[in-house]
Amino acid sequence: NNFARECFMDELAAAAGADPLEFRLAHLEPDRLRDVLEEAAKRFNWRERVRQKKKNIGVGLACGTEKGSYVAACVEIEIAPKRQIIIPRRVVEVFECGAIINPANLRAQVEGSIIMGLGPALREAMRFENGRMQNASFGDYDVPRFSDVPELDLHLLNRPDLASAGGGETPIIAIAPAIANAVFHATGARLREMPLRLPEAKPS
């Protein structure tokens, strides 16, 4: 659900001729979601980097809330045109789930969520043909490897004034839409389903 919402939010920003960050901030009241979004954008240096246009490089962002916690992510991706693949290069994520009880454990959870989120964003899928699953074994199901892990910059926003909330699943929900929005920044193409696939290059 967050993938659809945050990709469409970027489409609305583009239709309005607005920066994706500024468009979101213009429609968010001061609250916890706004806090994580502003912190992620600051740590990523979003306002400067989104104006830079480098061949085959794109930046994107997304945010969301689930189970009482809040997350925002900014990503940089590279397009490898000959291989037609998307390569995440850097992820900045800010996560807030109220009062933090165990910072080391929570940081590990957020890191794991980001890496797990790369899978369905980029290649994980159950392939069926004639009613049978074609990649049912662990060897055939393509999950992220260590070589796929981008540079990670994580920030846990502690709110000791609030009750602790769910830290288990929310960190995953911003990764796929941020990558898809970065692809649009790099190529002008909107990808609306996962795993994300680049459009076929047209013959010259």
Stockholm file with secondary structure:
# STOCKHOLM 1.0

chainA/1-204         NNFARECFMDELAAAAGADPLEFRLAHLEPDRLRDVLEEAAKRFNWRERVRQKKKNIGVGLACGTEKGSYVAACVEIEIAPKRQIIIPRRVVEVFECGAIINPANLRAQVEGSIIMGLGPALREAMRFENGRMQNASFGDYDVPRFSDVPELDLHLLNRPDLASAGGGETPIIAIAPAIANAVFHATGARLREMPLRLPEAKPS
#=GR chainA/1-204 SS CHHHHHHHHHHHHHHTTCCHHHHHHHTCCSSHHHHHHHHHHHHHTHHHHTTCCCTTEEEEEEEEEETTEEEEEEEEEEEETTTTEEEEEEEEEEEECSSCSCHHHHHHHHHHHHHHHHHHHHTCCCCEETTEESCCSTTTSCCCCGGGCCEEEEEECCCTTSCCCCCSSGGGTTHHHHHHHHHHHHHSCCCCSSSCCCCCCCCC
#=GC SS_cons         CHHHHHHHHHHHHHHTTCCHHHHHHHTCCSSHHHHHHHHHHHHHTHHHHTTCCCTTEEEEEEEEEETTEEEEEEEEEEEETTTTEEEEEEEEEEEECSSCSCHHHHHHHHHHHHHHHHHHHHTCCCCEETTEESCCSTTTSCCCCGGGCCEEEEEECCCTTSCCCCCSSGGGTTHHHHHHHHHHHHHSCCCCSSSCCCCCCCCC
//
